[in-house]
Amino acid sequence: MKLKKQGEINMTEENIEMVDLLKELVSRLKKLEGTVYNNDNILMKSGIVTVNSPTPVVGKHETVPDGDMISKMSWDEINTLVDRMGA
């Protein structure tokens, strides 16, 4: 019977596959982060991905309009409403 040293892990084939999968996922995430935060990235330039997003404020607000009220609003009124909600 072979005794395991402290900190030694019995690596089965399933464990090895899981570790390899985790390594692949981590490398893909790092590559994706590099792509998203690259200064020349088209997503950042287009505005689809933003670094600074509006922060909602908790406080006293007017009543939230329902769908019927919103459907009767002009685009300018909707933009104003959204600006007030994000401020």
C-alpha positions as CSV (number, residue, x, y, z in Angstrom):
1,M,0.0,0.0,0.0
2,K,1.4,3.3,-1.1
3,L,0.9,6.3,1.3
4,K,0.1,9.7,-0.2
5,K,2.1,12.6,0.9
6,Q,0.3,15.6,2.4
7,G,-1.1,17.8,-0.5
8,E,-0.8,15.0,-3.1
9,I,-3.9,14.4,-5.1
10,N,-4.9,11.2,-6.7
11,M,-5.4,12.2,-10.3
12,T,-7.8,10.0,-12.1
13,E,-8.4,10.3,-15.8
14,E,-11.7,12.1,-15.1
15,N,-9.9,14.6,-12.8
16,I,-7.2,15.2,-15.5
17,E,-9.9,15.9,-18.1
18,M,-11.7,18.3,-15.7
19,V,-8.4,20.2,-15.0
20,D,-7.7,20.5,-18.7
21,L,-11.2,21.8,-19.3
22,L,-10.8,24.4,-16.6
23,K,-7.5,25.5,-18.0
24,E,-9.0,25.9,-21.4
25,L,-12.0,27.9,-20.0
26,V,-9.6,30.2,-18.1
27,S,-7.5,30.8,-21.2
28,R,-10.5,31.6,-23.3
29,L,-11.9,34.0,-20.7
30,K,-8.5,35.8,-20.5
31,K,-8.5,36.1,-24.3
32,L,-12.0,37.4,-24.3
33,E,-11.2,40.0,-21.6
34,G,-8.2,41.1,-23.7
35,T,-10.4,41.5,-26.7
36,V,-13.1,43.4,-24.9
37,Y,-10.8,45.8,-23.2
38,N,-8.5,46.4,-26.2
39,N,-8.5,50.1,-27.1
40,D,-8.9,49.3,-30.8
41,N,-11.8,47.0,-30.2
42,I,-14.7,47.6,-32.5
43,L,-17.2,46.7,-29.8
44,M,-15.9,49.5,-27.5
45,K,-15.9,52.0,-30.4
46,S,-19.5,51.1,-31.4
47,G,-20.8,51.6,-27.9
48,I,-22.1,48.0,-27.6
49,V,-19.7,47.4,-24.8
50,T,-19.1,50.2,-22.3
51,V,-16.7,50.5,-19.4
52,N,-18.8,53.1,-17.5
53,S,-22.5,52.4,-17.3
54,P,-25.1,54.5,-15.6
55,T,-25.5,53.8,-11.9
56,P,-29.1,53.5,-10.6
57,V,-30.0,55.8,-7.7
58,V,-32.2,54.7,-4.9
59,G,-34.4,57.6,-3.8
60,K,-37.8,59.1,-4.1
61,H,-39.0,58.8,-7.7
62,E,-42.2,59.5,-9.5
63,T,-44.6,56.7,-10.2
64,V,-43.4,54.2,-12.8
65,P,-45.5,54.5,-16.0
66,D,-47.3,51.5,-17.2
67,G,-47.1,50.0,-20.7
68,D,-50.2,52.0,-21.9
69,M,-48.7,55.3,-20.8
70,I,-45.3,54.5,-22.4
71,S,-46.9,53.5,-25.7
72,K,-48.5,57.0,-25.9
73,M,-45.2,58.8,-25.1
74,S,-42.9,60.4,-27.8
75,W,-39.3,59.3,-28.1
76,D,-38.2,62.5,-26.5
77,E,-40.4,61.8,-23.4
78,I,-39.1,58.3,-23.2
79,N,-35.5,59.5,-23.4
80,T,-36.2,62.0,-20.6
81,L,-37.8,59.3,-18.5
82,V,-34.8,57.0,-18.9
83,D,-32.4,59.8,-18.1
84,R,-34.2,60.6,-14.9
85,M,-34.3,56.9,-13.9
86,G,-30.5,56.6,-14.3
87,A,-29.7,59.8,-12.5
